[in-house]
Amino acid sequence: MAFLFEKFQKAVRSVARSPTFAKDPRHLQFAADINRLFLYTSYNRVGKDAGEADIEEIIDMASKAPLADQQEQVQENINSQIKTFCASMDDILLPSSKSTEELINSPTEKGAGPRRSGLSLAVGSNVSMKVSPDVPKTKPLKLSEVSQRIKDLSGYTLELKASQVPHKEAGQGLFINGEANVGAIIAFYPGVVYSPAYYRYIPGYPRVNAQNPYLITRYDGSVINAQPWGTGGETREVWDGFSVPEFRPNIQGADTGSDRVWKMLSKPLDATRLGSNAEILERRNPLAYAHFANHPAKGMEPNVMVYSYDFPLVEKDMRMYIPNIVFGRGEEVKMKRFGSFWFKSGTASNSVSDNPVLKTLVLVATRDLSNEEVLLNYRLSNAKKRPTWYTPVDEEEDRRRWS
């Protein structure tokens, strides 16, 4: 794998000098990330038993294939892994005498409503759904039992414990329990997905991260808020992301004078007007912990990277294992940015797609992992003041990502 990565690095440096990409550094970073993901996930799919000729072919494709083709292949590689994961979850949780389709169409338990568990988000705690869909029966296993069985089947699971990152704000860290190969999906980033059209509904808007460290942004501008998901749950249930928090992280320096001024100038719109699209989700997902991955300290290296995975909603049998819901109506809206604010500038021409997707994020291993802390390069913008604990992994990547 070392020679594969070395060849890739040379290719990235070559692309970075291209005058075309120099005009659009953000696109360069996006292309570089897709290129890396193409290499890692293709290598994972081929398997460790692949011959040198197979590896050389992957490298050759990575250097010649158009970006769109590489994106499509990464999506296929990731989707293949997620299908395997979902099949394993079915084997663990579904009664063996019934198929998934039979369970969905059978008389079932009623959802007990959102639970007050883990980190959660108070954006409208008294929201009630007009229709409460039936929740299919599953085996009465606890999250810890599901987690152990996933490890038995796939070779690894996740756990939370004191971080090894040496600063006091690191808190709990995300650890892999077991072993995973390079290119493997390590974790899902759970929570509520906000498109730019609904930024003003994010709690704390416009300084949304002042009290919430569990936000992440995709390249396309969609923001995922993992705070409502917290540490998951112990059942399959109807989940709408409106849970009342029982725990609030201690964010130092929150609510400064500057933040108070912004709160007076602007505030989030009432989320109850639109709300999130409630879905039956499996809260015992043992990999839905990407929001607990810490940024590496100086002298440490990240071992995962994010991928903006578009889950195809036609895969209905897999839907309950994707720990995300969409806020609002989900239509595509053109937005323009002015400073910290986004304004609607019309509806996208293809607002209704024949192949609807759920915009999510997953963490992908950038090397073989074994019983260690999962570390993610946060790539914080260098245009704003960063936390004292933040040490850039690659300052140029940060600059390109947010250019």
Salt bridges, closest charged atoms under 4 A:
ASP33 OD2 - ARG379 NH1 2.68
GLU56 OE1 - LYS7 NZ 3.28
ASP60 OD1 - LYS64 NZ 3.18
GLU76 OE2 - ARG45 NH1 3.33
ASP134 OD1 - LYS110 NZ 2.97
GLU159 OE2 - LYS161 NZ 3.62
ASP220 OD2 - ARG218 NH2 2.68
ASP220 OD2 - LYS359 NZ 3.52
GLU237 OE1 - ARG115 NE 3.24
GLU237 OE2 - ARG283 NE 3.24
GLU246 OE2 - ARG116 NE 3.69
ASP255 OD1 - LYS263 NZ 3.21
ASP259 OD1 - ARG207 NH1 3.22
GLU282 OE1 - ARG236 NE 2.96
GLU282 OE2 - ARG284 NE 2.64
ASP310 OD1 - ARG218 NH2 2.88
GLU315 OE2 - LYS83 NZ 3.58
GLU332 OE2 - LYS359 NZ 3.36
ASP368 OD2 - LYS48 NZ 2.92
GLU372 OE1 - ARG367 NH2 2.59
GLU395 OE2 - ARG386 NH2 2.90
GLU396 OE1 - ARG399 NH2 3.04
GLU396 OE2 - ARG400 NH1 3.84
GLU397 OE1 - ARG379 NH2 2.98
ASP398 OD2 - ARG386 NH2 3.20
